[in-house]
Amino acid sequence: MNTNPLLALDDLPRFAHIQAEHVQTAIDQVLADNRAELKRLLDQPGPPSWASLIHPLDLLEERLSRVWSPVRHLNSVHNSPALREAYNACLAKLTDYSTELGQNRQLFEAYQALSEGAEFATLDATQQKIITDALRDFRLSGVDLPEAQKQRYKAIAQQLSSLQSRFEENILDATQAWRLHLKEVSALTGLPPSALALLAQNAAQAELAGFVLNLEFPSYYAVMTYADDRQLREQVYTAYVTRASNQGPHDAALDNSALMDEILRLRHEQAQLLGYPHYAALSLATKMADNAEEVMRFLRDLAQASKPHAQQELAELQRFAREQLGIDSLAAWDISYASEKLRQQAYALSQEDLKPYFPVDRVLDGLFALLERLYQVRVVSKDGVETWHPEVRFYAIEDPDGTPRAYFYLDLYARAHKRGGAWMDVCQNRLRDGAQLQLPVAYMTCNGTPPVDGKPALFTHDEVITLFHEFGHGLHHMLTRIDYPAASGINGVEWDAVELPSQFMENWCWQRESLLRLSGHYETGQPLPEELFARLLRTHHFQAGLQMLRQIEFALFDMRIHAADPAVQGAEIQAILDAVRAEVAVLKPPAFNRFQHSFSHIFAGGYAAGYYSYKWAEVLSADAFARFEEEGLFNARVGQDFLQKILERGGSQPALALFRDFRGRAPQISALLRHHGLGTPAENVASA
């Protein structure tokens, strides 16, 4: 009997049993099995068909994905030295395997023969798209390159995989390594009781008296937003924005500077091997946007619309800080603090005022009720499922008749050995194999404020928005009706459209009717009062111009460093960031700020030359939500249309075609600007 829990694929991952020593053994076995089966498939007599080649390959890839996904996930949420070592060792093996597949000439020719054969016309549109996309991806993997260049491509892929993993590890290690122990509460004046309780809990967990500040987001946010001590804010800010860099109080061994240089250099070389002028052009080959110039024009148009608003917002903040707070020159570590004070004065509202109304269970009940109302699906808690931490929950999504449709794990809170941020990841895809239907399973991960002092976890409104955002991704994966993994859920969706369902979900956090359902005071159960909701609604556009420019700054920086020839190196990275800020930003950070050294989205994640996707897809999401505003927020027909024309169809068609089917026309940018309070130009069309 095989005792490796990673190879027990008859059920969900056995998280309570998975150990680091299981990882390489499992991956080695599956890769060997896959290579042997691939050879057998390619050596079959007769022309290739969907049934004889594509479907068996899907089964091989899904088995590998299901073995690797719990390892990848554990490395993010329950990191340890032994697991990290095993993870990185397998990354190299998986990268080699992926490159082998992409450069396998015999496999490429089999796909090509299938695309040119008589069977192709009998396949459904989704199958045809999968084959066409695969042929494109073969070419983007270097299948047409001479042998020496194929080997160089393979070496680059291997190096990039390792470098990107190290980049993220350095951020995690720098974040975990820094802490500040304060013995007296007097050093923390201004912090609300809930924040003080969190910092005291940090100290207790470290077996210390008093309070412990760290760089996990709930702690960082509390200090930067509420601490009256300006020097304390500066100290914490400096530690946070210099993580994994050559600045600030961190270990020089964790500096990401050299990794950034090497990542950009190798990406550029990879692009040129494939005949592209720079990495941005290679990245955009699989996206909706045509070229880097189109993207930068889009971003600059948004900046032009947003900058006057941002300048007014900054002037207001500076005036308030000077007149009300005695801060004559607003520094970076004053921005969140002064903004919160201004919000309290202008709107009589603080995030802290809202937290008692958002206990996590009430928020989840409201979210699940919204899903049932919009899409006629039910979310049901399930017990007895192995997880990686006692706080992790497990749920089923069911159709009205009780038939299971999908499952998901929910990991809500920040803790040690868990990387920051929030994300959805795939545990397993929807896949039909004859009469057997494998249902999709997702990992839903946030880093919200944990329960403190025996009270339920109380979320800020911003944390509620983050939860809804990730659930949008999850619904895209889980509610799919596509049975082929390559186009199921988020698979096969252009990267600059993948944020459409996630950003769409955020809109419901500002609607009175949905807020009534997802809020309830943790002591009394009273929903968010009308008067408090009115104040919250007035903050919807608070500093919207500044927030818009911040995202545009990140996106332009990303596109510019990846659209350069030759590759950007060393001090040029900072120089380009400075130039972007000079062009579009109104807030200028201090010279020691090294934001780019922890910009994992582009240096370690999937957003390289793609960070613009957040704004590009927000055009789609805002315009999609505008249909609900026009026809009724809870209009059952519109909800079913969004379910059936967007969520269920995954990557079965180009994203623009799916959007047109839902909206009846091309997307327009006006809804995005209106949702941000930035104007409504009538003729500004984002995509043709």
C-alpha positions in Angstrom: 0.0 0.0 0.0 1.3 3.5 -0.9 1.5 5.5 2.3 2.4 8.8 0.7 -0.6 11.1 1.4 0.1 13.3 -1.6 -0.6 10.3 -3.9 -3.9 9.5 -2.2 -6.1 11.2 -4.8 -9.4 9.5 -4.1 -10.4 12.4 -1.9 -9.4 15.9 -0.7 -5.7 16.5 0.3 -4.7 14.9 3.6 -3.2 18.1 5.1 -2.9 16.6 8.6 -0.6 13.9 7.2 1.5 15.7 4.6 5.2 16.1 5.6 8.1 17.7 3.8 9.7 14.3 3.1 6.6 13.2 1.1 7.0 16.0 -1.5 9.9 15.0 -3.7 8.9 11.3 -3.7 5.4 12.1 -4.9 6.5 14.5 -7.5 9.2 12.2 -8.9 6.7 9.4 -9.2 4.0 11.4 -10.9 6.5 13.0 -13.3 8.0 9.6 -14.2 4.4 8.2 -14.8 3.5 11.2 -16.9 6.6 10.9 -19.1 6.0 7.2 -19.7 2.3 7.7 -20.5 3.0 10.7 -22.8 5.4 8.5 -24.8 2.8 5.8 -25.1 0.2 8.3 -26.2 2.4 9.8 -28.9 3.5 6.4 -30.2 -0.1 5.3 -30.8 -1.0 4.4 -34.4 -3.4 6.5 -36.4 -4.2 10.2 -36.4 -4.5 11.9 -33.0 -8.0 12.7 -31.7 -9.4 14.5 -28.7 -10.3 11.1 -27.1 -6.9 9.5 -27.8 -4.6 12.4 -27.0 -6.1 15.6 -25.5 -8.4 14.0 -22.8 -5.7 11.5 -21.6 -3.3 14.4 -21.4 -5.8 16.3 -19.3 -6.0 13.4 -16.9 -2.2 13.4 -16.6 -2.0 17.1 -16.0 -4.8 17.1 -13.5 -3.1 14.3 -11.5 0.1 16.3 -11.3 -1.8 19.5 -10.4 -3.6 17.8 -7.6 -0.4 16.4 -6.1 1.4 19.7 -6.4 -1.4 22.1 -5.3 -1.4 21.2 -1.6 2.4 21.5 -1.5 2.3 24.9 -3.2 -0.4 26.0 -0.9 1.3 24.8 2.3 4.4 26.7 1.3 2.4 29.9 1.3 0.3 29.3 4.4 2.3 27.0 6.7 5.9 27.7 5.6 8.8 25.8 7.3 12.5 25.4 6.4 12.0 21.7 5.5 8.9 22.4 3.3 10.6 25.3 1.6 13.6 23.1 0.7 11.4 20.4 -0.7 9.2 22.9 -2.5 12.2 24.6 -4.2 13.7 21.2 -5.2 10.5 20.3 -6.9 10.1 23.7 -8.6 13.2 22.8 -10.7 11.8 19.4 -11.6 8.4 20.9 -12.5 9.9 23.7 -14.6 11.9 21.1 -16.5 8.8 19.0 -17.2 6.8 22.0 -18.3 9.5 23.1 -20.7 9.8 19.6 -22.0 6.1 19.5 -22.8 6.2 23.0 -24.4 9.1 22.1 -26.6 8.0 18.5 -27.5 8.0 18.7 -31.3 6.1 15.4 -31.6 3.4 16.6 -29.2 3.2 19.9 -31.0 2.8 18.2 -34.4 0.1 16.0 -33.0 -1.9 19.1 -31.9 -1.2 20.6 -35.3 -2.4 17.5 -37.1 -5.6 17.5 -34.9 -6.2 21.2 -35.7 -5.9 20.5 -39.5 -7.8 17.1 -39.5 -11.4 16.3 -40.2 -12.3 15.9 -36.5 -11.5 19.5 -35.7 -14.7 20.8 -37.3 -16.8 18.3 -35.2 -15.4 19.6 -31.9 -17.3 22.2 -29.9 -16.0 25.8 -29.8 -14.4 25.3 -26.4 -12.4 22.3 -27.6 -11.3 24.2 -30.7 -10.2 27.2 -28.6 -8.2 24.9 -26.3 -6.3 23.4 -29.3 -5.7 26.8 -30.9 -4.5 28.3 -27.6 -2.2 25.3 -27.1 -0.6 25.8 -30.5 0.1 29.4 -29.5 1.6 28.3 -26.2 3.9 25.7 -27.8 5.4 28.6 -29.9 5.7 30.7 -26.8 7.6 27.9 -25.1 10.1 27.8 -28.0 9.0 24.7 -29.8 10.2 26.2 -33.1 13.7 27.2 -31.8 16.9 25.5 -32.9 18.1 23.0 -30.4 20.8 25.2 -28.8 18.2 28.0 -28.3 15.7 25.5 -26.9 18.3 24.5 -24.2 18.9 28.2 -23.4 15.2 28.8 -23.1 15.0 25.8 -20.7 17.9 27.1 -18.6 16.3 30.6 -18.4 12.9 29.0 -17.3 14.8 27.1 -14.6 16.6 30.1 -13.4 13.5 32.3 -13.3 11.6 29.8 -11.3 14.3 29.7 -8.7 14.8 33.5 -8.6 11.1 34.3 -8.3 10.7 31.8 -5.4 13.7 33.4 -3.6 12.3 36.9 -4.2 9.1 35.9 -2.3 11.0 34.0 0.4 13.1 37.1 1.1 9.9 39.2 1.6 8.4 36.6 3.9 11.6 36.3 5.9 12.1 40.0 6.2 8.5 40.5 7.3 8.7 37.7 9.9 12.1 38.8 11.2 11.2 42.3 12.3 9.3 43.1 15.5 9.2 45.9 18.1 8.5 45.0 21.7 6.9 47.8 23.7 6.4 47.3 27.4 4.1 50.3 28.1 0.8 51.2 26.6 1.7 54.9 26.8 3.8 54.4 23.7 0.7 53.4 21.8 -1.6 56.3 22.4 -4.3 56.7 19.7 -4.7 53.0 19.0 -8.2 51.7 19.6 -8.8 48.9 22.2 -9.1 46.3 19.4 -5.7 47.1 18.0 -4.1 47.2 21.5 -5.6 43.8 22.2 -4.1 42.4 18.9 -0.6 43.7 19.8 -0.9 42.4 23.3 -1.9 39.0 21.9 1.2 39.1 19.7 3.3 39.7 22.8 1.6 36.8 24.7 2.2 34.5 21.8 5.9 35.5 22.0 5.9 34.9 25.7 6.6 38.6 26.4 4.9 41.2 28.5 3.4 44.3 27.0 2.9 44.7 23.2 4.6 43.4 20.1 4.4 45.2 16.8 5.3 43.3 13.6 5.0 43.8 9.9 2.0 41.6 9.3 -0.7 43.8 7.8 -3.2 44.0 10.7 -0.4 45.2 13.0 1.2 47.6 10.5 -2.2 49.0 9.5 -3.1 49.7 13.2 0.0 51.7 13.9 0.1 53.6 10.6 -3.6 54.5 10.9 -4.0 55.3 14.6 -0.7 55.8 16.5 -0.3 59.4 17.7 3.5 58.9 18.1 4.9 60.2 14.9 8.3 58.7 15.5 6.8 55.3 16.0 4.9 55.6 12.8 8.1 56.6 11.0 10.0 53.6 12.5 7.3 51.1 11.5 6.8 52.6 8.1 10.6 52.5 7.4 10.8 48.9 8.3 7.8 48.0 6.1 8.8 49.8 3.0 12.4 48.6 3.0 11.7 44.9 3.4 14.0 42.7 1.4 16.1 45.7 0.3 19.4 47.4 0.9 17.7 50.1 3.0 16.3 50.1 6.5 16.8 47.7 9.4 16.9 44.4 7.6 19.4 41.6 7.1 21.5 42.4 4.0 21.2 38.7 3.0 17.5 39.2 2.2 18.1 42.1 -0.3 16.2 41.5 -3.5 18.2 44.0 -5.6 20.3 41.4 -7.4 17.4 39.1 -7.9 15.4 41.9 -9.6 18.2 42.6 -12.0 18.6 39.0 -12.9 14.8 38.4 -13.3 14.5 41.3 -15.6 17.6 40.4 -17.6 16.5 36.8 -18.1 12.9 37.8 -19.0 14.3 40.1 -21.6 16.5 37.4 -23.0 13.7 34.9 -23.1 11.5 37.3 -25.0 14.2 38.0 -27.6 14.8 34.3 -28.0 11.2 34.0 -29.1 11.4 37.0 -31.5 9.8 39.6 -29.3 11.5 43.0 -28.7 11.0 42.9 -24.9 9.2 40.9 -22.2 6.1 43.2 -22.3 5.4 42.1 -25.9 5.8 38.4 -24.9 3.5 38.9 -21.9 0.8 40.6 -24.0 0.8 37.8 -26.6 -1.8 36.0 -24.4 -3.7 39.0 -23.2 -6.6 41.2 -24.4 -4.4 44.3 -24.9 -2.5 44.4 -28.2 0.8 46.1 -27.2 2.6 48.0 -24.5 1.8 51.3 -26.2 -1.9 50.7 -26.0 -1.6 49.8 -22.3 0.4 52.8 -21.4 -1.9 55.1 -23.3 -4.9 53.6 -21.4 -3.1 54.2 -18.1 -2.1 57.7 -18.9 -5.6 58.6 -20.0 -6.8 57.3 -16.6 -4.1 59.3 -14.9 -5.1 62.5 -16.8 -8.7 62.0 -15.6 -7.7 61.3 -12.0 -4.8 63.7 -11.3 -6.8 66.9 -10.8 -8.9 65.1 -8.2 -5.8 63.7 -6.5 -4.2 67.1 -6.4 -7.3 68.5 -4.7 -7.4 65.6 -2.2 -3.7 66.0 -1.3 -4.1 69.8 -0.9 -7.1 69.2 1.4 -5.1 66.6 3.4 -2.1 68.9 3.7 -4.3 71.8 4.9 -6.0 69.6 7.4 -2.7 68.2 8.8 -1.3 71.6 9.1 -4.3 73.3 10.8 -5.7 70.4 12.9 -2.7 68.1 13.6 0.2 70.6 13.7 2.0 68.7 10.9 3.5 71.4 8.7 5.1 69.0 6.2 3.2 65.8 5.5 5.5 62.8 5.4 4.8 59.4 4.0 4.2 57.9 7.5 1.7 60.7 8.2 -0.6 59.9 5.2 -2.7 57.1 6.6 -2.9 58.7 10.1 -3.9 62.1 8.8 -6.3 60.6 6.3 -8.1 58.7 9.1 -8.3 61.8 11.2 -9.7 63.7 8.2 -12.2 60.9 7.5 -13.4 61.1 11.1 -13.8 64.9 11.0 -15.3 65.1 7.5 -17.6 62.1 7.7 -17.7 61.4 11.5 -16.6 57.9 10.6 -13.6 55.6 11.3 -12.9 52.1 10.2 -12.9 51.3 13.9 -16.6 52.5 14.2 -17.5 49.9 11.6 -15.7 46.9 13.0 -18.2 45.9 15.7 -20.8 45.5 12.9 -18.7 43.1 10.9 -18.1 40.0 13.0 -16.7 37.4 10.6 -19.6 34.9 10.9 -22.2 37.6 10.1 -20.1 38.8 7.1 -19.9 35.2 5.8 -23.7 34.7 6.3 -24.4 37.8 4.4 -22.0 36.9 1.6 -23.5 33.4 1.2 -27.0 34.9 1.3 -26.0 37.2 -1.6 -24.7 34.3 -3.6 -27.9 32.4 -3.1 -30.0 35.5 -4.2 -27.9 36.3 -7.3 -27.0 32.8 -8.5 -29.3 30.4 -6.7 -26.6 28.4 -5.0 -26.2 27.6 -1.3 -23.0 27.5 0.7 -23.0 24.8 3.4 -20.3 24.3 6.1 -18.8 20.8 6.2 -17.1 19.2 9.2 -14.5 16.5 9.4 -12.2 17.7 6.6 -8.4 17.8 7.2 -6.9 21.3 7.1 -3.5 22.9 7.7 -4.6 25.0 10.7 -7.4 24.8 13.2 -8.9 28.2 12.1 -9.4 26.9 8.5 -13.0 26.2 7.5 -14.4 24.1 4.7 -17.6 24.6 2.7 -19.6 23.1 -0.1 -21.4 25.1 -2.8 -24.7 23.3 -3.7 -27.4 23.8 -6.3 -30.9 24.4 -5.0 -31.7 20.7 -5.0 -28.7 20.0 -2.8 -26.4 18.6 -5.5 -22.8 19.6 -4.7 -21.3 21.9 -7.3 -17.9 22.9 -5.7 -16.0 23.0 -2.5 -13.6 25.5 -0.9 -11.2 26.0 2.1 -11.4 29.4 3.8 -8.3 30.6 5.7 -9.1 34.1 7.0 -6.5 35.4 9.4 -3.0 36.7 9.5 -0.5 34.6 11.4 3.2 33.6 11.6 4.7 31.6 8.6 1.9 32.7 6.3 2.7 35.0 3.4 0.8 38.3 3.3 -1.9 39.4 1.0 -5.1 37.6 -0.1 -5.6 35.2 -2.9 -7.6 32.4 -4.4 -5.8 29.3 -5.6 -6.9 26.1 -7.3 -7.0 22.8 -5.4 -8.6 20.9 -8.2 -10.3 21.7 -11.5 -13.7 20.7 -12.8 -13.1 17.7 -15.1 -15.4 15.2 -16.7 -14.0 11.7 -17.4 -16.8 9.6 -18.9 -19.5 9.3 -16.3 -17.3 10.7 -13.5 -17.4 14.4 -12.8 -14.6 15.9 -10.7 -15.9 19.0 -9.0 -13.8 22.2 -8.6 -12.1 22.9 -5.2 -10.6 26.3 -4.2 -8.3 27.7 -1.5 -9.6 31.1 -0.4 -7.0 32.9 1.6 -7.0 36.3 3.4 -4.9 37.9 6.1 -7.6 39.6 8.1 -7.6 40.6 11.8 -7.8 37.4 13.9 -10.0 36.9 16.9 -8.7 38.7 20.0 -9.6 38.4 23.7 -12.2 35.8 23.2 -14.3 38.0 20.9 -15.1 37.0 17.3 -12.9 38.3 14.6 -14.1 41.8 13.7 -13.3 43.0 10.2 -12.9 46.5 8.9 -15.0 47.4 5.9 -11.8 47.2 3.8 -11.3 43.7 5.0 -14.8 42.8 4.0 -14.1 44.2 0.5 -10.9 42.1 0.3 -13.0 39.0 1.2 -15.6 39.7 -1.5 -12.8 40.3 -4.0 -11.2 36.9 -3.4 -14.7 35.3 -3.5 -15.2 36.7 -7.0 -12.1 34.8 -8.1 -13.4 31.7 -6.3 -16.8 31.9 -7.9 -15.1 32.1 -11.3 -13.3 28.9 -10.5 -16.1 27.1 -8.7 -19.2 27.9 -10.6 -17.8 26.9 -14.0 -19.8 24.5 -16.2 -16.8 23.8 -18.5 -15.7 20.2 -18.2 -12.2 20.6 -19.9 -9.6 21.8 -17.4 -7.8 24.0 -19.9 -10.8 26.3 -20.1 -12.5 25.6 -16.8 -12.9 28.4 -14.4 -10.1 30.9 -14.5 -8.0 28.7 -16.9 -7.8 30.0 -20.4 -9.0 33.4 -19.4 -6.8 36.3 -20.6 -4.9 37.6 -17.6 -6.2 41.2 -18.1 -9.8 39.9 -17.8 -9.3 37.6 -14.9 -10.0 40.3 -12.3 -13.5 41.0 -13.7 -15.4 38.7 -11.3 -13.3 39.7 -8.3 -13.7 43.4 -8.8 -17.3 43.0 -9.7 -18.0 41.4 -6.2 -16.5 44.5 -4.4 -19.5 46.6 -5.6 -21.9 44.7 -3.2 -20.0 46.0 -0.2 -21.4 49.5 -0.9 -25.1 48.5 -1.4 -27.5 49.2 1.5 -29.5 46.0 1.1 -26.5 43.7 1.0 -24.8 45.5 3.8 -27.9 45.0 6.0 -27.5 41.3 5.5 -23.8 41.0 6.1 -23.5 43.4 9.1 -24.7 42.8 12.7 -23.2 44.1 15.9 -21.2 41.4 17.6 -23.0 42.0 20.9 -26.5 43.0 19.9 -26.9 41.6 16.3 -28.2 45.0 15.2 -27.4 45.6 11.5 -25.4 48.6 10.4 -27.6 51.6 11.3 -29.0 53.8 8.5 -27.1 56.8 9.8 -23.8 54.9 9.9 -24.4 53.5 6.4 -25.0 57.0 5.1 -21.7 58.1 6.5 -19.9 55.1 5.1 -21.4 55.8 1.7 -20.1 59.3 1.7 -16.6 57.9 2.2 -16.9 55.8 -1.0 -15.0 58.4 -3.1 -12.8 59.5 -0.3 -9.3 60.0 -1.8 -10.4 58.1 -4.9 -8.0 60.1 -7.1 -5.0 59.3 -4.9 -5.9 55.6 -4.8 -6.3 55.6 -8.6 -3.0 57.2 -9.2 -1.3 54.8 -6.8 -2.4 51.8 -8.9 -1.6 53.6 -12.2 1.9 54.3 -10.8 2.5 50.6 -10.1 1.1 49.5 -13.5 3.1 52.1 -15.5 6.3 51.1 -13.6 5.6 47.5 -14.3 5.0 48.1 -18.0 8.0 50.4 -18.4 10.6 48.1 -16.8 9.3 45.2 -19.0 9.0 47.2 -22.2 12.7 48.4 -22.2 15.4 47.2 -24.6 18.0 46.4 -23.3 16.8 45.1 -20.0 16.6 47.5 -17.1 19.3 47.0 -14.5 20.5 48.3 -11.2 19.8 52.0 -10.5 17.7 52.2 -13.7 14.9 50.4 -11.9 14.7 53.1 -9.3 15.2 55.8 -11.9 12.2 54.5 -13.9 10.0 54.3 -10.8 11.1 57.9 -10.0 10.2 59.0 -13.5 6.8 57.4 -13.4 6.1 59.1 -10.1 7.2 62.4 -11.5 4.7 61.9 -14.4 1.6 60.6 -12.6 1.9 60.7 -8.8 1.1 63.6 -6.5 2.4 61.8 -3.4 6.2 61.3 -3.4 7.6 58.7 -1.0 11.0 59.3 0.8 14.2 58.3 -1.0 14.7 55.2 1.1 11.4 53.7 0.1 12.0 50.4 -1.7 8.5 49.4 -2.6 9.7 47.6 -5.7 11.8 45.2 -3.6 8.5 43.7 -2.2 6.4 44.0 -5.4 5.8 40.3 -5.5 3.0 40.6 -8.0 5.4 41.3 -10.8 8.7 39.8 -9.6 7.3 36.6 -8.1 3.7 36.3 -9.2 1.8 36.2 -12.5 1.5 39.9 -13.1 4.8 40.7 -14.8 3.9 43.2 -17.6 0.4 42.6 -16.5 -0.3 44.7 -13.4 -2.3 47.0 -15.5 -4.9 44.2 -15.6 -6.4 45.5 -12.3 -7.5 48.7 -14.0 -8.2 47.1 -17.4 -10.5 44.5 -15.9 -12.0 47.1 -13.6 -13.4 48.8 -16.8 -15.1 45.5 -17.5 -16.3 44.9 -13.9 -17.7 48.4 -13.4 -19.5 48.3 -16.7 -20.9 44.8 -15.9 -22.2 46.1 -12.5 -23.7 49.1 -14.2 -26.1 46.7 -15.9 -27.3 45.6 -12.4 -27.7 49.3 -11.5 -29.7 49.9 -14.7 -32.0 46.8 -14.5 -32.2 46.2 -10.7 -29.4 45.3 -8.2 -31.1 42.0 -7.4 -32.8 41.4 -10.8 -32.9 37.6 -11.0 -32.5 37.6 -14.8 -29.4 39.8 -14.7 -27.9 37.6 -12.0 -28.5 34.5 -14.1 -27.0 36.2 -17.1 -23.8 37.0 -15.2 -23.7 33.5 -13.9 -24.3 31.8 -17.3 -22.5 34.2 -19.6 -19.4 35.1 -17.5 -18.9 32.8 -14.4 -19.9 29.5 -15.9 -18.1 29.9 -19.2 -14.6 30.3 -17.9 -12.0 30.5 -20.7 -14.3 28.8 -23.3 -14.3 32.0 -25.4 -12.3 35.2 -25.5 -13.2 37.4 -22.6 -14.3 40.3 -24.8 -16.8 38.0 -26.6 -18.2 36.8 -23.2 -18.5 40.4 -22.0 -20.3 41.5 -25.2 -22.7 38.6 -24.8 -23.5 39.7 -21.2 -23.6 43.5 -21.9 -24.8 43.6 -25.4 -22.0 45.9 -26.5 -18.3 46.7 -26.0 -17.1 47.8 -22.6 -17.0 51.5 -21.8 -14.8 53.3 -19.3 -17.5 55.7 -18.1 -18.8 53.4 -15.4 -15.3 53.0 -13.9 -14.8 56.7 -13.6 -18.3 57.3 -12.2 -17.8 54.6 -9.6 -14.6 56.4 -8.5 -16.3 59.8 -8.6 -13.9 60.9 -11.3 -16.3 62.1 -14.0 -18.2 60.4 -16.8 -16.8 61.1 -20.3 -19.4 59.8 -22.8 -17.2 58.6 -25.6 -14.3 57.0 -23.8 -14.4 53.4 -25.0 -11.8 51.0 -23.5 -12.0 48.2 -26.0 -13.3 47.9 -29.5 
